[in-house]
Amino acid sequence: MTDTTETEYNEEELNKIIENLCWSKSEEFKKLGYEALTGKDIWDCVSDKYIKKGVPPLHQVVNDILSLKTTQFMNWMTMRAFKGTF
């Protein structure tokens, strides 16, 4: 028998978790040569798809951040440049 206790987080704790994940992903991208990248850039890219449907459960947000590829990020940046939404 397994204990599946779920931890409840308040909004501040959730924001800190997401901020740390985005920072970690930006550091990963920096090691790949994307020097001018910030955690905010990562969050802006990931959260862009939440505009219509709202923010999904935490596990989905974590997956979206950690599975973000450089090509996805660069496509998003290119589309922003075309739209002029910098």
N, C-alpha and C positions, 0 to 999 in steps of 0.2 A: 504494500500500500504506500502510495506516495502522497506527500503533503504538498498541495498546490496553493500555497498562500500567496496572494497577490498583494503587492505593496502599493499603497495609495500615496501619491505625490501631490503636493500643492503646486500651484501655477509657477511659483518662483523656482521650486526644485526642478520642475519639468523644463523650464526655460534654461536653467543651468546645464542640465543633461544635454539638451539639444545644442546649446552653445559649445559645450566641450566636444561633442561629436563633430560639429561643423569645423571647429578649430583643428581637430585631428585630421579630418579629411583635407583641409586646406594645406596642412603640413605634408601630407602624403603627395598632394599635387605639386607642392613646391619642390619636393625631391625629384619629381619628374620634369622639372624645368619651368613650371608655371609660377614664377617668383612673386608677381604682384597680387596674388590671390589672398583673400581674407575669409574668415569663417562666415562673415556676413554675405559674401558673394555666394558661398555654398548654400546658405540658407535661402537666399533670394532665388537661386536656381531651383532648389528642391521644392520650396513652398509655392512657386509659380503655378504648379499644377493643382494646388489646393484651393485656388481662387474660386472656382465654380462649385466644388463639392464640400469645401470646408476641410479642416485639419482632421486627418484620420487618426485611428488609435496609435498610441505611442510605438508599438512594435512595428507598425507600417512606416512611421516617420523615421525610426532608427534604420530600418531596412533601406529606405529610399536614400538616406544620407550615406550609409556605408557601401551601398552598391552603385553609387554614382560613378560613372566613368568619365574620363577626360573628354572623350568625344561628345558625350551628352552635354557636358558643361560648355564646351566650345560651340556646339550647335545652338544652345540657349543664348550664349553671348552674341553670336552672329545674328540671331533673330532679334535680339534686343537692339543691336546696332541698326539693323534694317528698319525697325519700327521707330527708332529714335527715342527709346525709353531709358536712356542712361541717367 
